[in-house]
Amino acid sequence: MKTNPCKQFQDKTTAREPDLEVLASLILEDPDVLNKALENLTEKNETVRYNTFRAIKRITESDPGFIYPYWDSFVSQLESSNTYHILVGVHILADLTAADPESRFEKLFDNFYDLLNHKSMIVVSHVCLASGRIMIHKPGLIARIEDKLLNIDRFIKQQKHKDLIKGSVLEAFAEARDLT
């Protein structure tokens, strides 16, 4: 008897250390599993949510065009009140800039970088970290991104952990300049 791929996927996302390649392949092979995976990104169960994110991230790193049609669902996560949902949106969108023939990120630029004003140091740090990938994929935006990152102090006046955020800026530049 053949197992339902959605059920198989859901069961595997509850594992403590799932095989991410298997999860990613299930997403790639079945549109129903892809839809379930997208739903899981806002799941209350942290293990399911995190494992699903990791599987989708695998796909966006190797085949961003596969997930690109779902761009808007990740944009909507940037507007969430949940920090984790925002981080998912930040990192997946950064990966999707590698497959952005419609220049959607350019239209999103200001809203994306408005997150540098976010109250959570974690969100600010992850926007900085994701910027390295964005600079690689969108060289036409390097000057604008550099302006944001080199002037990070104007965004983080209220932050307690400024040095950690500045460390994320350095990591972004290292990644963009292939210094890692």
Salt bridges, closest charged atoms under 4 A:
ASP11 OD1 - LYS7 NZ 2.97
GLU21 OE2 - ARG58 NH1 2.41
GLU39 OE1 - LYS36 NZ 3.82
GLU61 OE2 - LYS57 NZ 3.07
ASP95 OD2 - LYS57 NZ 2.66
ASP95 OD1 - ARG133 NH1 2.65
ASP100 OD2 - LYS138 NZ 2.96
GLU102 OE1 - ARG104 NE 2.99
GLU106 OE1 - LYS138 NZ 3.09
ASP110 OD1 - ARG144 NH2 3.39
GLU146 OE2 - ARG177 NH2 2.30
ASP147 OD2 - ARG154 NH2 3.17
ASP153 OD1 - LYS166 NZ 2.95
